[in-house]
Amino acid sequence: MRDIHYYEVNTGGDAGDRSIDGWALLLKNIAPNALHNSRARYDAPKCDEDTRVEVIDEIMERIRDPDAPQRLLCMTGAAGSGKSALQQTIAERCTESDILSAAFFLSSTDPTRNNISFIVPTIAYQIGLKHYIFRSSVAAAVKHDPYIFSQSLRSQMDALIVGPFESVRRSQQIGTNTFPYAILIDGLDECNGLPITTSDIPLVNVDDRWRAEDQQGELLAAIKHCILDNDLPFRVFIASRPELAIYTALQPGGLLREAAYHIQLSDKYDASADMRRYLQRRFEAIGLRIGNPQWFSEGDIETLVGAASGQFIYVATAYKYISEPRASPEKMLKIVLTWTPHEGQATRPFEALDRLYTNILLAAKNAYEAVESHHGRDFLLLFKAYHMGVTGFDFMRFSISSNPTAGLLSALLCLEARAEEILISDLRSLVALETDPDGDLCLRLYHKSFSDFLQEPSRAEDLFVPEDRVYAHLASCFMQHIIECPLDFNSLPAKWADLPLPKLYKDSLEEAINDLPSFLSGVDAIDDDEVVAFTQNGGWHKLDNLLPPLLRWNECFYGGLDLWISYLQSLTDRLKARKPEAAAVISVFIEKWKNDYSQFEDESRSQRNSDSVSPDSDSRE
């Protein structure tokens, strides 16, 4: 532990006069808007009395337990899962119990609380209000070093929290076990360091985003080294979206993995029952206001809860729209329940949600595409491909599965292993990768409304990616997959299973061969020049070499070979006028495969007949 300086203060009558300059300077470096009861946060969201009971009880039990092995509690959850409402409720509970030491509510839209500059002084200010020795020690530390606020967070915490608390402890005027000990920090992901004044502007500048992640990481490291690693009685509760800094810190080998108790709000708690109570209570209040308690039905509430996918922000947004005092709640409810977005539509009940999704996607896109190894990649196109892996590809085009695993999609897209994890690293507040029963990773979307957003051009606007663009890109990747296949095509084994390739590569190569003709013939966005390049690079010849072992391996492919050939014939017919040379090459292979298929079918029929009459057929090669 680094050296910590303790500033002894005289608690006599004139001590305040000597320390007032230091305290006054501290007051110039705090963020009053960040307090849990600040005027800026008037009517801050909080949990209804009979909602989120289980998670609130778990949090309060952890905060109150002096023997809990971890003194840091981290709650992560999807965007809109109710983290801030929970944190506000916990702050009020801790205040009622007289255990709240300090709270800091970050907000990306408030320049006084969207960065780390004011966090430590604001926490020190609140603790100082609890005990005059702590306050006097803080003032002395600031008076000793007026530039403490421009130093690292660790230096600030040592001087303004650790040192002053040691002064309190050594004074023996108050038992440390009775000192208010709960420190709450909400919205770590909102720490971006930018003087943003409107929530319409996302954090899209990559350098700013990386700087924000550094700030978040610095705060977590300071809490670990200054508060957790010292013998201080504080319990720290941090709520955040699972963005990169805190996500990494809580992973195996991360800074806080062993030090923190982690609540994953979106995974552990189903808020559906709470959302029903939330809507029921508010709809009944509207009924009293308009004199019509029958203005809604239980089915209406169930529809809204079902559409929320467990995320509170959906029902809160819907209620805010429905409860507009200058409109009929019955009409507004009907709009929400029956709303189908389309171009030019003035009614947008979920505009706030769309803005949230837009900001998160834009920031993730810029961060991903700024990485040098991702040069030339289209983040939105790639993510749409993984999204279609969840919603389902056209089964007529995808032969193995309409819902391929994330790993298989990465291979089909010619990306590096586990590229899907990197792609979603800035989208963890909206999506997650989960392991299926077979041990494969699959994408999960927390919000059904996010999926709706991605599929509707009038909502996603410039972020919308048509499905045909994905199919066209996949077709290009299929051709690349075949061209770059690292096999010795002069000595391929007779059986597909014996190909000297990793299983995932083999599976993706099989999918590429199966699906290439249907993609090429069915998507208008395919560039003819790509097909020409595939032809000139010997792609059809390599495909010709791979077909025999695949036919023996995949009976479904064998059964659908005539359809596979017909797709290629459609492609050839389309290319004849524009690219006659490539069309001529493909036609030669089509005729060959027709003959090979006929011959292969005759051999298979003969073998089946032979097997049916031979008692020794099981022993034959």
Secondary structure, 3 states (H helix, E strand, C coil): CCCCCCCCCCCCCCHHHHHHHHHHHHHCCCCHHHCCCCHHHCCCCCCCCCCCHHHHHHHHHHHHCCCCCCCEEEEECCCCCCHHHHHHHHHHHHHHCCCEEEEEECCCCCCCCCCCCCHHHHHHHHHHCCCHHHHHHHHHHHHHCCCHHHCCHHHHHHHHHHHHHHHHHHHCCCCHHHCCCEEEEECHHHCCCCCCCCCCCCCCCHHHHHHHHHHHHHHHHHHHHHHHCCCCCCEEEEEECCCHHHHHHHCCCCCCCCCEEEEEHHHHCCCHHHHHHHHHHHHHHHHHHHCCCCCCCHHHHHHHHHHHCCCHHHHHHHHHHHCCCCCCHHHHHHHHHHCCCCCCCCCCCCHHHHHHHHHHHHHHHHHHHCCHHHCCCCHHHHHHHHHHHHHCCCCCCCCCCCCCCHHHHHHHCCCCCCHHHHHCCCCCCCEEEEECCCCCEEEEECCHHHHHHHHCHHHHHHHCCCHHHHHHHHHHHHHHHHHCCCCCCCCCCCCHHHCCCCHHHHHHHHHHHHHHHHHHHHCCCCCHHHHHHHHHCCHHHHHHHHHHHHHHHCHHHHHCHHHHHHHHHHHHHHHCCCCHHHHHHHHHHHHHHHHHHHHHHHHHHHHHHHHHHCCCHHHCC
